[in-house]
Amino acid sequence: MKVVINTTTLSVFGRLKKIDLLRRLVGSSEILIPKQVVQEYSLIIDDKDGIPNSFRVLEVAIDEKSNLGSGENACIEIAKEEKAVFVTDDLRARRIASSEGIKITGTLGLILAGVESGRITREEEREILKEIYARKLLYISRSLYKELLRKTSSI
């Protein structure tokens, strides 16, 4: 399986200083990152290490017909070409990708799948969720946050 990761998810893990955790969360899946996302990421995150070498950075020509940014458009093109799961938290991008038959998930979906597959522990999940919520790295409603924490406590 392949996954193509958008800027939001990449920047959440970059801000957490846990970019390598993405590798653990997706296991043996190949991680694809469009060059446009790398450029957006470098504007957001001051990360001296940059994108890990295990992530494959791709250059893709995009047709910006939609009202999405270049990163989202590039991710959708790669997801179609590579038959990859598109990881994004952008609602418009999710709707467009879904309408084109692309499988989608988001940052929280990756984290939850990481627990289900045994790639991270419930405790790691809980700590990541707490930090994302406390630092407002991703919009999570209070009710969803409480529900997620409740689930991480029930083993």
C-alpha positions in Angstrom: 0.0 0.0 0.0 1.0 3.6 -0.6 0.0 6.8 1.2 0.3 10.4 0.0 0.5 12.9 2.8 -0.7 16.5 2.7 0.9 19.5 4.4 -1.4 19.6 7.4 -0.6 16.1 8.6 3.0 16.5 7.8 3.2 19.8 9.7 1.3 18.3 12.7 4.0 15.7 13.1 6.8 18.2 12.3 5.6 20.6 15.0 5.5 17.6 17.5 9.1 16.9 16.5 7.8 13.4 15.6 8.0 13.3 11.8 9.5 9.8 12.0 6.4 8.6 13.8 4.6 8.8 10.5 6.8 5.9 9.3 5.7 3.8 12.3 2.0 4.7 11.8 1.9 3.6 8.2 4.2 0.6 8.7 5.6 -0.8 5.4 3.4 1.5 3.3 5.4 3.7 1.0 5.1 7.4 2.0 4.7 9.7 -1.0 5.1 13.5 -0.6 4.6 15.9 -3.6 7.3 18.5 -4.0 4.5 21.2 -3.6 3.9 19.8 -0.1 7.6 19.9 0.8 7.7 23.5 -0.3 4.6 24.4 1.9 6.0 22.4 4.8 9.3 24.3 4.7 7.4 27.6 5.0 5.6 26.4 8.1 8.2 24.3 9.9 11.8 25.2 10.7 13.0 21.7 10.5 16.7 21.4 10.0 16.4 17.7 9.2 13.6 18.2 6.7 11.7 15.3 5.1 13.1 11.8 6.1 14.9 10.0 3.3 12.5 7.1 3.6 9.7 9.4 2.2 9.6 9.5 -1.6 9.3 13.1 -2.8 7.6 13.3 -6.2 7.3 16.0 -8.8 4.0 16.2 -10.4 2.4 18.5 -12.9 -1.0 19.7 -11.6 -4.1 21.1 -13.2 -5.4 23.7 -10.7 -9.0 23.6 -11.9 -10.3 23.2 -8.4 -10.3 25.8 -5.6 -7.6 23.8 -3.7 -4.0 24.7 -3.1 -1.2 23.3 -5.1 -0.3 20.8 -2.4 -3.8 19.3 -2.3 -4.0 19.2 -6.0 -0.7 17.4 -6.3 -1.6 14.9 -3.6 -4.9 14.1 -5.4 -3.0 13.6 -8.7 -0.4 11.3 -7.0 -3.1 9.4 -5.2 -4.9 8.7 -8.5 -1.7 7.8 -10.4 -0.2 5.6 -7.6 -3.5 4.2 -6.3 -2.5 5.6 -2.9 -4.5 6.5 0.2 -4.7 10.3 0.5 -4.0 11.6 4.1 -5.5 15.0 4.6 -7.5 17.0 7.1 -8.7 19.5 4.4 -12.4 19.0 4.1 -12.6 20.4 0.5 -9.7 18.1 -0.6 -11.4 15.1 1.1 -14.6 15.8 -0.8 -12.9 16.1 -4.1 -10.7 13.1 -3.6 -13.6 11.0 -2.4 -15.7 12.0 -5.5 -12.8 10.8 -7.6 -12.8 7.4 -5.9 -9.6 8.0 -3.9 -9.4 6.4 -0.4 -8.9 9.0 2.3 -8.0 9.3 5.9 -6.7 12.1 8.1 -4.2 12.7 10.9 -6.5 11.2 13.6 -7.3 8.3 11.3 -3.6 7.5 11.0 -3.1 7.6 14.8 -6.2 5.4 15.5 -5.0 2.9 12.8 -1.6 2.9 14.4 -3.1 1.7 17.6 -5.3 -0.8 16.0 -2.4 -2.3 14.1 -0.2 -2.4 17.2 2.3 0.1 15.8 1.8 2.5 18.7 0.5 1.9 22.2 -2.7 3.3 23.7 -0.5 5.4 26.0 1.4 6.8 23.0 -1.9 7.6 21.3 -3.2 9.4 24.3 0.0 11.5 24.7 -0.1 12.4 21.0 -3.8 13.4 21.1 -3.2 15.5 24.3 -0.3 17.4 22.7 -2.2 18.0 19.4 -5.2 19.3 21.3 -3.3 21.4 23.8 -1.1 23.0 21.2 -4.1 23.4 18.8 -2.1 21.7 16.0 -5.3 20.4 14.5 -8.9 21.4 15.0 -10.5 18.8 17.3 -13.9 19.7 18.9 -14.0 19.4 22.7 -16.6 16.6 22.4 -14.5 14.6 20.0 -11.4 15.1 22.1 -13.1 13.8 25.2 -14.5 10.8 23.2 -11.0 10.0 21.9 -9.5 10.2 25.4 -12.3 8.0 26.7 -11.5 5.4 24.1 -7.8 5.5 24.8 -8.5 4.8 28.5 -10.6 1.7 27.8 -8.5 -1.2 27.0 
